[in-house]
Amino acid sequence: MNQNPFELFQKECPEVAARFNDLVEAQKALEGLDAKTKQLINIAIQTANRNVKGVQMHAMMAKNEGATREEIVGAVVLNLHHSGLASILDCLPAAIDGFEGKM
């Protein structure tokens, strides 16, 4: 069984998932940053947390918002002095997969 973890979360916890989605929508609506920049920041945050799947998903969303491969790679590598090389090595392949639409 290789079920999408977010779909499983939505199935098992529909009320919590709905509220989580509301929070995400409220964050998207914040003014001051364009959608592409928000996605690049999310990639950097997910890299710092070593959340490979999160990096992959946000890389795909960043590309959809007009981010280049170089911008996505840069958002990952920006963490080198914060999170260390291991985080970069974990997350860079996922970022490229997300950019290339490999999910």
C-alpha positions in Angstrom: 0.0 0.0 0.0 1.6 3.2 -1.2 -1.1 5.8 -0.3 -0.5 9.5 -0.5 0.2 10.5 3.2 -1.8 13.8 2.8 -4.8 11.9 1.4 -4.6 9.5 4.3 -4.5 12.5 6.7 -7.6 13.9 5.0 -9.4 10.6 5.1 -8.6 9.7 8.8 -8.9 13.2 10.2 -11.3 15.2 7.9 -12.1 17.9 10.4 -8.5 18.6 11.4 -7.5 18.4 7.7 -10.2 20.9 6.8 -8.9 23.3 9.4 -5.4 22.8 8.3 -6.4 23.7 4.7 -8.1 26.8 6.1 -4.8 27.8 7.7 -2.9 27.2 4.5 -5.4 29.4 2.5 -5.1 32.2 5.1 -1.3 32.1 4.8 -1.5 32.2 1.0 -3.7 35.3 1.3 -1.1 37.2 3.3 0.0 40.3 1.4 3.6 41.4 0.9 5.1 38.4 -0.9 4.1 37.0 -4.3 3.1 33.4 -4.6 6.5 32.3 -6.2 8.5 33.8 -3.3 6.2 32.2 -0.7 6.9 28.8 -2.4 10.6 29.4 -2.4 10.5 30.3 1.3 8.5 27.1 1.9 11.2 25.1 0.1 13.9 26.6 2.4 11.8 25.9 5.5 11.1 22.3 4.5 14.8 21.8 3.8 15.7 23.1 7.2 13.2 20.6 8.6 14.6 17.8 6.3 11.1 17.2 5.1 11.9 15.7 1.7 8.3 15.2 0.6 7.5 18.8 1.6 10.5 20.1 -0.5 9.3 18.0 -3.5 5.7 19.3 -3.3 6.7 22.9 -2.8 9.2 22.7 -5.7 6.4 21.6 -7.9 4.2 24.4 -6.7 7.1 26.9 -7.1 7.6 25.9 -10.7 3.8 26.3 -11.3 4.3 29.9 -9.9 7.1 30.6 -12.4 10.2 29.6 -10.3 13.2 28.5 -12.3 15.2 25.4 -11.5 18.0 27.6 -10.3 15.7 29.5 -7.9 14.5 26.2 -6.5 18.0 24.7 -6.1 19.0 28.0 -4.5 16.2 27.8 -1.9 17.5 24.4 -0.9 21.2 25.3 -0.9 20.5 28.4 1.1 20.2 26.2 4.1 23.8 24.9 3.9 25.1 27.1 6.7 21.9 26.8 8.8 21.1 23.1 8.5 24.2 21.5 7.3 25.2 19.4 4.3 23.0 16.4 5.3 19.8 18.5 4.9 20.9 19.6 1.4 21.9 16.1 0.3 18.5 14.8 1.6 16.4 17.5 0.0 18.1 18.5 -3.3 17.1 15.4 -5.2 13.5 15.9 -4.0 13.5 19.5 -5.1 14.7 18.5 -8.6 12.1 15.7 -8.8 9.4 18.2 -7.8 10.5 20.7 -10.4 10.5 17.9 -13.0 7.0 16.8 -12.0 8.2 13.4 -10.6 6.0 12.7 -7.7 
